[in-house]
Amino acid sequence: MKSYEEVVELLKSKGLSESDINDKIENKIEEFSGLISKEGAAYMVAAENGIDLKEKSDNRLKIKNIIPGMKNVEIVGKIMRVSSVKEFSRNDKTGKVCSVYLGDETGTIRLTLWDDETDVADKIKVGDVIKVYGYTREGQLELRLGRYGKIIKVDEKINAVPINEKNRSTIKSLSAGERKELRAALVKVFEGKPIFYRCPICGKRIIEENGVLKCPEHGEVEPIPSLVVSGIIDDGTENIRVVFFRNAAEKILGMNAKEVETKMKLGKSAYDSIELGKDYIFSGRVKRNDLFNRLEFIVDDVREPNVIEEIKMLIGDENGKKE
């Protein structure tokens, strides 16, 4: 994989000045709400400028550089945990789902297997190292296989970050820049306007000029509604301001952006279904808000606690303490 400096030199060869390159990289980081590293942003800028970086012999990504909405993801990770296969019914159809938690030296991520894909759960175990080809959904940081994805066992050694140590944390022990998982109660929601609009071409936030919605880069476009919700969570050790974007906001509100837009046009609140005081598992990144000199948690996924998994985690913690 080419270094950050090598990618910058390739961009310069395209006629871009160092100032232009830095601006594009910073804009890309801002576009993804800080969920992408500087190196990852440089790769995306290079691709947008027609630079093919796929000639490298190893296309794999480190887990810390994986973001929502990526195609053709290739990673190598150590299996840290495999959930049991669960069956469910939806719209008169039955299905199966299973979660595999992978780790490397930079972080951990969940691989979700659906229906026939869950057959692989009988062929892998905790401690195995696997190569995964897949993708991540827009707005949700988890791996999926999809039609062309696959899993291959590999003979490599991975010094993976322990899933409990890396992911699960208390609010009191958070530090800026970390990607963590929190179990906490949602205790407050700031009932501002949850709708904002994005460009259908580049995904950037739309601005209004003289009553016309425009993209700063593509001009007048047909905007796509998206969601943002902010609030406060508390886990008993401390509280922290949280921000939910897109899919995470949809889960908290129980509605998608179109449904929220329709409800607001009818003069109704978008926050009626939120249950304050309810426990959730929040996954995301810790960010320092320099304006207010405080830490904030940018949520990229939210789910309800799974009792069995929580018990396993507690048992694991207790065993670790005894050792």
C-alpha positions as CSV (number, residue, x, y, z in Angstrom):
1,M,0.0,0.0,0.0
2,K,1.4,3.4,-1.0
3,S,2.2,5.8,1.8
4,Y,0.5,9.1,2.4
5,E,3.5,10.9,1.0
6,E,3.5,8.8,-2.1
7,V,-0.2,9.5,-2.8
8,V,0.4,13.2,-2.3
9,E,3.3,13.1,-4.9
10,L,1.0,11.3,-7.3
11,L,-1.6,14.1,-6.9
12,K,1.0,16.7,-7.5
13,S,1.9,14.9,-10.8
14,K,-1.7,15.6,-11.8
15,G,-1.1,19.4,-11.5
16,L,-2.5,19.9,-8.1
17,S,-0.7,22.2,-5.7
18,E,0.1,21.1,-2.2
19,S,-2.5,23.6,-0.9
20,D,-5.2,22.2,-3.2
21,I,-4.3,18.7,-2.1
22,N,-4.5,19.6,1.6
23,D,-7.9,21.3,1.1
24,K,-9.3,18.4,-0.8
25,I,-8.2,15.9,1.9
26,E,-9.6,18.1,4.7
27,N,-12.9,18.4,2.8
28,K,-13.1,14.7,2.4
29,I,-12.5,14.1,6.1
30,E,-15.2,16.7,6.9
31,E,-17.6,15.1,4.4
32,F,-17.3,11.8,6.3
33,S,-17.7,13.6,9.7
34,G,-14.2,12.7,10.7
35,L,-14.8,8.9,10.4
36,I,-12.0,8.5,7.9
37,S,-8.2,8.8,8.5
38,K,-6.0,11.3,6.7
39,E,-4.5,8.4,4.6
40,G,-7.9,7.0,3.7
41,A,-9.0,10.5,2.6
42,A,-5.9,10.9,0.4
43,Y,-6.7,7.6,-1.3
44,M,-10.3,8.7,-2.0
45,V,-9.0,12.1,-3.4
46,A,-6.5,10.2,-5.6
47,A,-9.3,8.0,-7.0
48,E,-11.5,11.0,-7.8
49,N,-8.6,12.5,-9.7
50,G,-8.1,9.4,-11.9
51,I,-5.2,7.9,-10.1
52,D,-5.3,4.1,-10.1
53,L,-3.8,2.8,-6.9
54,K,-4.9,-0.8,-7.4
55,E,-1.6,-1.9,-8.8
56,K,-0.4,-2.6,-5.3
57,S,0.1,-6.3,-4.5
58,D,-1.9,-6.1,-1.3
59,N,-5.3,-4.3,-1.4
60,R,-6.2,-5.0,2.2
61,L,-7.3,-2.2,4.5
62,K,-6.6,-1.8,8.2
63,I,-9.8,-1.9,10.2
64,K,-9.3,1.6,11.5
65,N,-9.5,2.9,7.9
66,I,-12.8,1.2,7.0
67,I,-15.8,3.6,6.8
68,P,-19.5,3.3,5.8
69,G,-20.3,3.2,2.1
70,M,-17.2,1.4,0.9
71,K,-17.2,-1.1,-2.0
72,N,-14.6,-3.9,-2.6
73,V,-13.3,-4.0,0.9
74,E,-10.5,-6.5,1.6
75,I,-9.3,-7.1,5.1
76,V,-7.5,-9.8,7.1
77,G,-8.6,-10.2,10.7
78,K,-8.6,-12.5,13.6
79,I,-11.9,-13.9,14.7
80,M,-12.6,-12.5,18.2
81,R,-16.2,-13.7,18.7
82,V,-18.9,-15.6,16.7
83,S,-22.5,-15.2,17.7
84,S,-25.0,-18.0,17.5
85,V,-27.1,-18.2,14.3
86,K,-30.5,-16.6,14.9
87,E,-33.6,-17.3,12.8
88,F,-36.2,-14.6,12.2
89,S,-39.4,-14.0,10.3
90,R,-40.2,-10.9,8.2
91,N,-43.0,-10.4,5.7
92,D,-44.0,-14.1,5.8
93,K,-40.4,-15.1,5.0
94,T,-37.9,-16.7,7.3
95,G,-34.2,-15.9,7.4
96,K,-31.0,-16.4,9.4
97,V,-28.4,-14.0,10.7
98,C,-25.0,-14.3,12.5
99,S,-22.4,-11.9,13.6
100,V,-18.6,-12.5,13.4
101,Y,-16.3,-10.0,15.2
102,L,-12.9,-9.4,13.6
103,G,-9.9,-7.7,14.9
104,D,-6.4,-6.5,13.8
105,E,-3.9,-4.3,15.6
106,T,-5.9,-1.2,14.8
107,G,-9.4,-2.1,15.9
108,T,-12.4,-4.4,15.6
109,I,-15.4,-4.6,13.2
110,R,-18.5,-6.7,12.9
111,L,-19.1,-8.9,9.9
112,T,-22.8,-9.7,9.5
113,L,-23.7,-13.0,7.7
114,W,-27.2,-13.5,6.3
115,D,-29.2,-16.6,5.3
116,D,-27.0,-19.1,3.4
117,E,-23.9,-17.1,4.4
118,T,-24.4,-18.3,8.0
119,D,-23.3,-21.8,6.9
120,V,-19.7,-20.6,7.3
121,A,-20.2,-20.2,11.0
122,D,-19.8,-24.0,11.4
123,K,-16.4,-23.8,9.6
124,I,-14.7,-21.0,11.6
125,K,-13.9,-20.5,15.2
126,V,-12.5,-17.9,17.6
127,G,-8.8,-17.5,16.9
128,D,-8.9,-18.2,13.2
129,V,-7.5,-15.6,10.8
130,I,-9.6,-15.0,7.7
131,K,-9.5,-12.8,4.7
132,V,-12.8,-11.1,3.9
133,Y,-13.9,-9.6,0.6
134,G,-17.0,-7.5,1.1
135,Y,-18.5,-4.0,1.4
136,T,-19.9,-1.6,4.0
137,R,-23.4,-0.1,3.9
138,E,-23.9,3.6,3.6
139,G,-24.1,5.1,7.1
140,Q,-23.4,1.8,8.9
141,L,-20.0,0.6,10.0
142,E,-20.3,-3.2,9.5
143,L,-19.0,-5.6,6.9
144,R,-21.3,-7.4,4.5
145,L,-20.4,-10.1,2.0
146,G,-23.1,-9.4,-0.7
147,R,-23.3,-11.3,-3.9
148,Y,-19.6,-11.3,-4.7
149,G,-18.1,-11.4,-1.2
150,K,-16.2,-14.3,0.2
151,I,-14.3,-15.6,3.3
152,I,-10.9,-17.4,3.1
153,K,-8.9,-18.8,5.9
154,V,-5.3,-17.7,5.8
155,D,-2.1,-18.7,7.6
156,E,-1.1,-15.4,9.1
157,K,-0.5,-14.1,12.6
158,I,-2.6,-11.1,13.7
159,N,-1.9,-9.3,16.9
160,A,-5.5,-8.2,17.3
161,V,-6.7,-5.7,19.8
162,P,-8.9,-7.5,22.3
163,I,-12.5,-6.7,21.5
164,N,-13.5,-5.7,25.0
165,E,-10.5,-3.5,25.5
166,K,-10.8,-1.8,22.2
167,N,-14.5,-1.5,21.7
168,R,-16.3,-1.4,25.0
169,S,-15.5,1.5,27.2
170,T,-16.9,3.8,29.9
171,I,-17.6,7.4,29.0
172,K,-15.3,8.6,31.8
173,S,-12.3,6.8,30.2
174,L,-12.8,8.1,26.6
175,S,-10.1,10.0,24.8
176,A,-10.3,12.0,21.6
177,G,-9.7,10.1,18.4
178,E,-10.7,6.7,19.7
179,R,-13.2,4.4,18.1
180,K,-15.2,2.8,20.9
181,E,-18.4,1.0,21.9
182,L,-20.5,2.3,24.8
183,R,-23.4,0.9,26.7
184,A,-25.4,3.8,28.0
185,A,-28.8,5.3,28.5
186,L,-30.1,8.0,26.1
187,V,-31.2,10.6,28.7
188,K,-31.8,13.7,26.6
189,V,-32.5,14.6,22.9
190,F,-32.1,18.1,21.6
191,E,-35.3,18.7,19.5
192,G,-33.8,20.8,16.7
193,K,-34.5,20.3,13.0
194,P,-33.5,16.7,12.3
195,I,-33.6,17.1,8.5
196,F,-30.7,18.3,6.3
197,Y,-30.1,17.9,2.6
198,R,-27.3,16.4,0.7
199,C,-26.1,16.6,-2.9
200,P,-27.1,13.4,-4.8
201,I,-23.7,13.5,-6.6
202,C,-21.1,14.1,-4.0
203,G,-23.1,13.8,-0.7
204,K,-22.1,17.2,0.6
205,R,-24.5,19.3,2.6
206,I,-26.7,21.5,0.5
207,I,-26.7,25.3,1.2
208,E,-29.5,27.7,0.5
209,E,-28.8,30.8,-1.7
210,N,-31.7,33.2,-2.4
211,G,-34.2,30.5,-1.7
212,V,-32.5,28.0,-4.0
213,L,-30.9,24.8,-2.7
214,K,-27.4,24.4,-4.1
215,C,-24.4,22.1,-3.7
216,P,-21.2,24.1,-3.2
217,E,-19.6,21.9,-5.9
218,H,-22.4,21.0,-8.3
219,G,-24.7,23.9,-8.1
220,E,-28.5,23.5,-8.3
221,V,-29.4,19.9,-7.7
222,E,-32.3,17.8,-6.6
223,P,-31.4,17.4,-2.9
224,I,-31.5,14.1,-0.9
225,P,-33.0,14.4,2.6
226,S,-30.8,13.1,5.4
227,L,-31.0,13.0,9.2
228,V,-29.0,14.3,12.1
229,V,-30.0,14.0,15.8
230,S,-28.0,15.0,18.9
231,G,-28.5,14.3,22.6
232,I,-26.9,13.2,25.8
233,I,-26.1,9.7,26.9
234,D,-25.1,8.5,30.4
235,D,-23.5,5.3,31.6
236,G,-23.2,6.0,35.3
237,T,-19.6,7.0,35.1
238,E,-20.2,10.3,33.2
239,N,-22.3,11.7,30.4
240,I,-21.4,12.9,26.9
241,R,-23.0,14.7,24.0
242,V,-23.7,12.3,21.1
243,V,-24.5,13.0,17.4
244,F,-26.4,10.5,15.2
245,F,-26.2,10.8,11.4
246,R,-28.2,9.1,8.7
247,N,-28.8,5.4,9.6
248,A,-28.0,5.8,13.2
249,A,-30.4,8.8,13.4
250,E,-33.1,6.6,11.6
251,K,-32.7,3.9,14.3
252,I,-33.1,6.4,17.1
253,L,-36.1,8.1,15.5
254,G,-37.7,4.9,14.2
255,M,-38.2,6.5,10.8
256,N,-36.3,7.2,7.7
257,A,-35.6,10.7,6.3
258,K,-38.6,10.7,4.0
259,E,-41.0,9.7,6.8
260,V,-39.6,12.4,9.1
261,E,-39.9,15.0,6.3
262,T,-43.6,14.0,5.8
263,K,-44.3,14.0,9.5
264,M,-42.8,17.5,9.9
265,K,-44.8,18.9,7.0
266,L,-47.9,17.8,8.9
267,G,-46.8,19.8,11.9
268,K,-45.9,16.7,14.0
269,S,-42.8,16.1,16.1
270,A,-40.2,13.7,14.8
271,Y,-39.2,12.8,18.3
272,D,-42.4,11.2,19.6
273,S,-41.1,7.6,19.5
274,I,-37.8,8.1,21.3
275,E,-37.6,6.4,24.7
276,L,-35.5,8.4,27.1
277,G,-33.8,6.4,29.7
278,K,-33.5,3.3,27.5
279,D,-30.2,1.5,27.3
280,Y,-28.5,1.1,23.9
281,I,-25.1,0.0,22.5
282,F,-23.5,2.9,20.7
283,S,-20.6,2.5,18.3
284,G,-18.7,5.4,17.0
285,R,-15.8,7.8,17.3
286,V,-14.7,10.2,20.0
287,K,-14.2,13.8,18.8
288,R,-13.0,16.9,20.6
289,N,-15.2,20.0,20.0
290,D,-12.6,22.7,20.1
291,L,-15.3,25.5,20.2
292,F,-16.8,24.2,23.5
293,N,-13.6,22.4,24.7
294,R,-15.4,19.1,25.3
295,L,-15.5,15.5,24.0
296,E,-18.4,14.4,21.8
297,F,-19.3,10.9,20.5
298,I,-20.1,10.6,16.8
299,V,-22.4,7.5,16.5
300,D,-22.2,5.4,13.4
301,D,-24.3,2.5,14.7
302,V,-26.8,2.0,17.5
303,R,-28.5,-1.2,18.7
304,E,-30.3,-2.7,21.6
305,P,-28.2,-4.8,24.0
306,N,-28.3,-8.6,23.4
307,V,-28.6,-10.2,26.8
308,I,-26.6,-13.3,25.9
309,E,-23.8,-11.4,24.4
310,E,-23.7,-9.0,27.4
311,I,-23.5,-11.9,29.8
312,K,-20.6,-13.4,27.8
313,M,-18.8,-10.1,27.9
314,L,-19.3,-9.9,31.7
315,I,-18.0,-13.4,32.2
316,G,-15.0,-12.6,30.0
317,D,-14.3,-9.5,32.1
318,E,-14.5,-11.5,35.3
319,N,-12.1,-14.2,34.0
320,G,-9.7,-11.5,32.9
321,K,-9.8,-10.0,36.4
322,K,-9.1,-13.3,38.1
323,E,-6.1,-14.0,35.8
